[in-house]
Amino acid sequence: MARLERDAFPELGAMGLREIKPADVLAMIRKVEARSALDVSRRLKQHVSLNRAGFVGGSNS
């Protein structure tokens, strides 16, 4: 959760799930990579991508 609070929420937190585009996720990941935190960037990408797909593309039941 700390990883999301530090890196994802400041970049994507104000956006609705349906508003987040791949370019938004990529911009967030690039900022993390600029810190040379490559493992963190990989984990963030997986976490954000999977959760976005689950919420946006998942069933509404």
C-alpha positions in Angstrom: 0.0 0.0 0.0 2.9 2.4 0.8 4.1 2.0 -2.8 0.6 3.1 -4.1 0.4 6.0 -1.6 3.8 7.3 -2.6 3.7 6.9 -6.3 0.3 6.0 -7.8 -2.2 8.1 -5.7 -0.5 11.4 -6.3 -0.5 10.8 -10.0 -3.8 8.9 -10.6 -5.7 9.3 -7.4 -7.9 12.3 -8.5 -8.9 10.4 -11.6 -11.9 8.1 -11.9 -11.0 4.5 -12.9 -12.6 4.9 -16.3 -10.6 8.1 -16.9 -7.2 6.5 -16.4 -5.5 5.9 -19.7 -2.5 3.8 -20.5 -0.5 7.0 -21.1 -1.3 8.1 -17.5 0.0 4.9 -16.1 3.1 5.1 -18.3 3.8 8.7 -17.1 3.6 7.5 -13.5 5.9 4.6 -14.2 8.4 6.8 -16.0 8.6 9.1 -12.9 9.4 6.1 -10.7 12.0 4.8 -13.2 13.6 8.2 -13.2 14.5 7.5 -9.6 16.1 4.2 -10.7 13.5 2.3 -8.7 13.0 -0.3 -11.4 11.6 -3.0 -9.2 9.1 -0.6 -7.7 8.1 0.6 -11.2 7.5 -3.0 -12.4 5.4 -3.8 -9.4 3.4 -0.6 -9.7 2.7 -1.3 -13.3 1.4 -4.8 -12.5 -0.7 -3.7 -9.6 -2.3 -0.6 -11.3 -2.9 -2.5 -14.6 -4.5 -5.5 -13.0 -6.7 -3.4 -10.7 -7.8 -1.1 -13.4 -8.7 -4.1 -15.7 -10.5 -5.7 -12.9 -12.6 -2.7 -12.0 -13.2 -1.3 -15.5 -13.5 -4.6 -17.4 -14.9 -6.8 -14.6 -18.5 -7.7 -14.1 -20.8 -5.4 -12.2 -22.4 -8.1 -10.1 
